[in-house]
């Protein structure tokens, strides 16, 4: 655990937004951090569910005893129909099932099911012919949820122990994935979103309530214990939606949003013993800090495309604000990022509902061009996105007067061949192209050089 933070900490605000492989010490360190964060979150919520009185992410204002389900938007008549303990031990920030179109006979998966509140509501929607799976990594939560299920007589609800980043759920087996203020706790959200796409049936949908943060002081962002209070692990809304889209989900959008006021944020901190101990004195002495925190509760919808669906993909020129999304895609595919930002004006991207799911760049060397950073999000491959990107970048090169285009690849040889590229010896590549970052710093022995004439 890190040392308690003091008033002397610098208050900075962050606004978010290898070709050859080999040992990755940074990845190993990140994995260690993930393990520590998960252990802290598990211990924290194990204690909370066993505590006589415990609030959740949504405590507001200075009224620390506020009824969490009320603030999260649950209807009182709905709460009255489920076990009282499940409602009292809700740690959510919204009702992910409000206004959803869950139907009888469907299968619903609740990620981070806790004491079972959303599972029991879903149980009533899917009926006796449907099924609800509650997933939680904390044994104390599962024990509570299973006890509540027995007391409530829910025979179509099953609770499983597991992590959101690696769910014990079959591929393509659920109609709906719901979650309530849980994914913000994960230090590896891209893995969670990939798992969501994996377990959904084609055409299956999501309804996720969660906390997002468009601005946090760095001392909070860097404090692993702040994950437990639903703040430290929250990411900006734009990044949240982008990661969902890049995981393969279509029509990702925000259905509802509640921005928290400084007073509500103060209440969230002071109502949580861990957060109060770490930040309470600092907040009371420096109330202006609260103005630096921009967090909100959002409800996100989306769906998994059906097989063979001609998704609504738009190909257009990249703009200055696209680099974080492009860089994220390249990192996910272990492709180099160096120099990409400098050639954004020669980059085209594929957008699905406004979110980037593919990209390719052209580096210009007089009459020669180098196609590089050619990437499509894993679960958008096989849908024609790469072909359209390739066509667009070659058209761009021809318009710019490029006569020959080169590329270096060990992954898209077949795709490049379909675009008219042919393999050539490395020493046949112009010297000026060989001096590029792509060839100098990311030149794997297994990669092949390819060329296409545009004249």
Residue pairs with C-beta under 8 A, 6 or more apart in sequence:
1 40
1 224
1 225
2 223
2 224
2 225
4 277
4 278
5 219
5 223
5 278
5 279
5 282
6 282
7 281
7 282
7 285
7 286
9 219
9 282
10 218
10 219
11 217
11 218
11 219
11 286
11 289
11 292
12 217
12 218
12 219
13 215
13 216
13 217
13 218
13 292
14 215
14 216
14 217
14 218
14 221
15 214
15 215
15 236
16 213
16 214
16 235
16 236
16 239
17 236
17 238
17 239
17 324
18 334
18 336
18 442
19 334
19 335
19 336
19 410
19 442
19 443
19 444
19 447
20 442
20 444
20 445
21 334
33 187
33 224
34 187
34 188
36 224
37 187
37 224
37 227
37 233
38 137
38 163
38 187
40 224
40 225
40 227
40 228
41 185
41 227
41 228
42 137
42 138
44 228
44 274
45 91
45 114
45 138
45 140
45 141
45 228
46 138
46 139
46 140
46 141
48 54
48 89
48 91
49 89
49 114
49 115
49 138
49 140
49 141
49 144
50 140
53 65
54 89
54 91
55 64
55 66
55 68
55 91
55 271
55 272
56 68
56 72
56 90
56 91
56 92
56 93
56 181
56 230
57 91
57 92
57 93
57 181
57 211
57 229
57 230
57 268
57 297
58 66
58 68
58 71
58 72
58 92
58 93
58 94
58 181
58 268
58 297
59 66
59 68
59 71
59 267
59 268
59 271
59 272
60 66
60 71
60 260
60 263
60 264
60 267
60 268
61 263
61 264
61 266
61 267
62 263
62 266
62 267
62 270
63 267
64 267
64 270
64 271
66 267
68 90
68 91
68 92
69 79
69 87
69 90
69 92
69 117
70 76
72 90
72 92
72 93
72 94
72 95
72 180
72 209
73 94
73 95
73 98
74 87
74 90
74 95
74 98
74 117
75 95
75 98
78 95
78 121
79 87
81 124
82 116
82 117
82 120
82 121
82 152
83 116
83 120
83 148
83 151
83 152
85 115
85 144
85 147
85 148
85 151
86 115
86 116
86 117
86 120
86 145
86 148
86 152
87 117
88 115
89 114
89 115
89 117
89 144
90 114
90 115
90 117
90 180
91 114
91 181
92 114
92 117
92 118
92 180
92 181
92 209
93 180
93 181
93 209
93 210
93 211
93 230
93 297
94 180
94 181
94 209
94 210
94 256
94 258
94 297
94 298
94 299
95 118
95 121
95 180
95 209
96 118
96 178
96 179
96 180
96 207
96 208
96 209
96 299
97 118
97 121
97 122
97 125
97 178
97 207
98 299
99 255
100 125
100 176
100 178
100 205
100 207
101 205
102 108
102 122
102 125
102 126
102 175
102 176
103 125
103 126
103 175
104 125
104 126
104 127
104 129
104 130
105 126
105 127
105 129
105 130
106 126
106 130
106 175
106 176
107 126
107 130
107 131
107 132
107 133
107 173
107 174
107 175
107 176
108 119
108 122
108 125
108 126
108 130
108 131
108 132
108 133
108 174
108 175
108 176
108 177
108 178
109 132
109 133
109 135
109 167
109 169
109 174
109 176
109 177
109 178
109 199
110 118
110 119
110 122
110 132
110 133
110 134
110 135
110 178
110 179
110 180
111 135
111 164
111 167
111 177
111 178
111 179
111 182
111 183
111 192
111 196
112 135
112 136
112 164
112 179
112 180
112 181
112 182
112 183
112 185
113 119
113 134
113 135
113 136
113 141
113 145
113 159
114 136
114 141
114 144
114 145
114 180
114 182
115 141
115 144
115 145
115 148
116 134
116 144
116 145
116 148
116 149
116 157
116 159
117 180
118 178
118 180
119 132
119 134
119 145
119 149
119 154
119 157
119 159
120 148
120 149
120 152
120 154
120 157
122 132
122 176
122 178
123 130
123 132
123 154
123 156
123 157
126 132
126 156
127 156
128 155
128 156
130 156
131 156
131 157
131 158
132 154
132 156
132 157
132 158
133 157
133 158
133 159
133 160
133 169
133 174
134 142
134 145
134 157
134 158
134 159
134 160
135 159
135 160
135 161
135 162
135 164
135 167
135 168
135 169
136 142
136 145
136 159
136 160
136 161
136 162
137 161
137 162
137 163
137 164
139 161
142 159
142 161
145 159
146 159
149 157
149 159
160 168
160 169
161 168
162 168
162 169
164 179
164 182
164 183
164 186
164 191
164 192
164 195
165 186
165 188
165 191
165 192
165 195
166 191
166 195
167 195
167 198
167 199
169 199
170 199
171 198
171 199
172 198
172 199
172 200
172 201
172 202
172 204
173 199
173 201
174 199
174 200
174 201
174 204
175 200
175 201
175 204
175 205
176 204
176 205
176 206
176 207
177 196
177 199
177 200
177 204
177 205
177 206
177 207
177 208
178 206
178 207
178 208
179 208
179 209
179 210
180 208
180 209
180 210
181 209
181 210
181 211
181 230
181 297
182 210
183 189
183 192
183 208
183 210
184 210
184 211
184 212
184 227
184 230
184 233
184 234
184 235
185 227
185 228
185 230
185 233
186 192
186 233
187 227
187 233
189 235
189 240
189 243
190 243
190 246
190 247
190 332
193 243
193 244
193 246
193 247
193 249
194 247
194 248
194 378
194 379
196 206
196 244
196 247
196 249
197 247
197 248
197 249
197 304
197 379
200 206
200 303
200 304
201 304
202 304
202 305
202 306
202 307
203 303
203 304
203 305
203 306
204 303
204 304
205 301
205 302
205 303
205 304
206 244
206 249
206 300
206 301
206 302
206 303
207 299
207 300
207 301
208 299
208 300
209 297
209 298
209 299
209 300
210 234
210 240
210 297
210 298
210 300
211 230
211 231
211 234
211 295
211 296
211 297
211 298
212 234
212 235
212 236
212 237
212 240
212 295
212 296
212 297
212 298
213 231
213 234
213 235
213 236
213 293
213 294
213 295
213 296
214 236
214 237
214 294
214 295
214 296
215 292
215 293
215 294
216 231
216 232
216 234
216 292
216 293
216 294
216 295
217 289
217 292
217 293
220 226
220 231
220 232
220 279
220 293
221 232
223 232
223 278
224 232
225 232
225 274
225 278
226 232
226 233
226 275
226 278
227 233
228 272
228 274
229 268
229 269
229 272
229 274
229 275
230 268
231 268
231 275
231 293
231 295
234 295
235 243
237 254
237 257
237 296
237 298
239 324
240 298
240 300
241 252
241 253
241 254
241 300
241 355
242 325
242 328
242 355
242 356
243 328
244 252
244 300
244 302
244 355
245 252
245 302
245 352
245 353
245 355
245 356
245 357
245 377
246 325
246 328
246 329
246 332
246 355
246 356
246 357
246 377
246 380
247 377
247 379
248 304
248 305
248 377
248 378
248 379
248 380
249 302
249 303
249 304
250 302
250 303
250 304
250 305
250 309
250 311
250 312
250 352
250 353
251 301
251 302
251 303
251 353
252 300
252 301
252 302
252 353
252 355
253 300
253 301
253 302
253 353
254 298
254 299
254 300
254 301
255 299
255 300
255 301
256 298
256 299
257 296
257 297
257 298
257 299
258 296
258 297
258 298
259 294
259 295
259 296
260 268
260 295
260 296
260 297
262 287
262 290
262 291
262 293
263 290
265 290
265 293
265 295
266 283
266 287
266 290
268 275
269 275
269 276
269 279
269 280
269 283
270 276
270 280
270 283
282 289
283 289
283 290
305 311
305 383
309 383
310 383
310 384
311 352
311 380
311 383
312 352
312 353
313 350
313 351
313 352
313 357
313 358
313 383
313 384
313 385
313 388
314 350
314 351
314 352
315 348
315 349
315 350
315 351
315 388
315 389
315 392
316 348
316 349
316 351
317 345
317 347
317 348
317 349
318 326
318 344
318 345
318 347
318 348
318 349
318 359
319 344
320 344
322 344
322 347
322 349
322 356
322 359
323 340
323 341
323 344
325 349
325 355
325 356
326 340
326 344
326 347
326 349
326 356
326 359
326 373
326 375
327 337
327 340
327 341
329 356
329 357
329 358
329 359
329 375
329 376
329 377
330 336
330 337
330 340
330 359
330 373
330 375
331 337
332 377
332 378
333 375
333 378
335 373
335 375
336 373
336 437
336 438
336 441
336 442
337 373
338 437
338 441
338 442
339 363
339 436
339 437
339 438
340 347
340 361
340 372
340 373
343 361
343 362
343 363
343 364
344 361
346 361
346 362
346 363
346 364
346 396
346 400
347 359
347 360
347 361
347 362
347 373
348 359
348 360
348 389
348 392
348 393
348 396
349 356
349 358
349 359
349 389
350 356
350 357
350 358
350 359
350 376
350 380
350 385
350 388
350 389
351 357
352 380
357 376
357 377
357 380
357 385
358 375
358 376
358 377
358 380
358 385
358 386
358 389
359 373
359 374
359 375
359 389
360 371
360 372
360 373
360 374
360 375
360 389
360 390
360 392
360 393
361 371
361 372
361 373
361 374
361 393
362 369
362 370
362 371
362 372
362 393
362 396
362 397
362 400
362 402
362 405
363 369
363 370
363 372
363 436
363 438
364 400
364 402
365 430
365 432
365 433
365 436
366 432
367 401
367 402
367 403
367 404
368 402
368 403
368 404
368 405
368 406
368 430
368 432
368 433
369 397
369 400
369 402
369 404
369 405
369 406
370 405
370 406
370 407
370 408
370 433
370 436
370 438
371 390
371 393
371 397
371 405
371 406
371 407
372 407
372 408
372 436
372 438
374 386
374 389
374 390
374 393
374 407
374 409
374 412
376 385
376 386
376 389
386 412
386 415
387 415
387 418
387 419
390 415
390 416
390 419
391 419
394 405
394 419
394 452
394 454
397 405
397 454
398 454
402 454
403 453
403 454
403 455
404 451
404 452
404 453
404 454
404 455
405 421
405 451
405 452
405 454
406 429
406 430
406 433
406 449
406 450
406 451
407 416
407 421
407 449
407 450
408 438
408 439
408 442
408 443
408 447
408 448
408 449
408 450
409 416
409 447
409 448
409 450
410 444
410 446
410 447
410 448
413 423
413 448
413 450
416 450
416 452
417 450
419 452
420 452
421 450
421 451
421 452
422 450
422 451
422 452
423 448
423 449
423 450
424 449
424 450
424 451
425 449
426 434
426 449
428 449
428 451
429 439
429 449
429 451
433 439
434 440
